[in-house]
């Protein structure tokens, strides 16, 4: 790693990130001899990255990563895992090129293809949903209605946060006895949608049951154009 960083470091687009990836590889595999790296060890690295905690400090590296993962439940994204595996594969290739002791090609195909969607997440667990419900029960719906309704709208519509936050009161209407939410792409109102396409989503009955229409009526009564007028536009 030292030889590689000294030789090739000036060519990197993101040198700091690459060095961090090298430290993460060392943290998982240890400072081992190059000629001990085989296919099994490469696969061990790949599998370990799935449980490796993210946002570790330099001092954390002195502690076994398995121990840290028990305390830190945040995991590396698929894209970060891919970056580290690519960095490892590049190290192995460099070692082979300069005959530093690598046997065979232990990292072949390890990185695979780059993840298409870095935002892909698993479904909420039962515990996560329970924690959400507990948190919402503590929100003051009168003083901070956005803190109550936005998470629920995200949950029941599948929309992005920007799409929810920029909704206007007129975007919620009743069509043929069904309440719907319009997600519109309108730059004049700072509204943007995925692929710049308008779409509609039925308003979930649970939202109606919890009083969302009463909140909408209150916003209209006081003449607010935006659904969540407490939010300030930034950026």
Phi, psi and omega in degrees: 000317179299315179297316183295315181295323180290322184281318190247355186304326182289349182264351186284143175283323181229078186298320183295318180295321179295319178296321177297319178299320178297318179294325178292322177298315178297322181297323182278312186269338185085171181275077187265165177285141184301323184286359175264355181280113178237185182298321181298320180291324178296318178292328176297318177299312181301316181290323181294328181298335180292334181250359184288130181287149179262166178059050175270143177274171179299321180292332178297332184296346179280350180253143180304135185296330179296323178292319180293326182292337178288332181266325183254108184275353178284131184246160177296143176288160176305324180292320178294319177299318180297319180298316182292318178295324177293319178298320179294315179299322179293321177298316181296318179298318179298316180297322178291318181300322183257016173052055182265006173117003179287135179254129180070209178226074187296338183259010183301126178069009185296315184288327182066204179271153180292131179305134181287320185236107180284349184263006182292128180229157176285166180295156176300140174279166179300320180295319180296320178294321178295320178295323178296316180297318179297317180296319180294327181293343181264356182280137175279103185294338182278313183280322183228066182299329181296329180290338179268312188279326183298312178301322180290321177294321176300317183293319187266350179247336183076011181282166176279158183300319180297322180295322179287313185297331183263012178297146175250157183302325181287351179282349177249119181211163180262124180234115180052051177068013178236124177282130182230159176246125177267125171254109188247147176262098183223106183296329181295339178249015181059031179259128177226146181234164179298130181062015178060029181249138176286149176206162178235148180226132177297142177283122184297141181300330179295324177294320177295318180298325182279354175103020182296322181293328176294321177296317179299317180299321179295318178298317178294321181299320182272005174078022178280129178281319180275145180293322179239082186289346179287339183283140179254136179288134178222155176086000000 
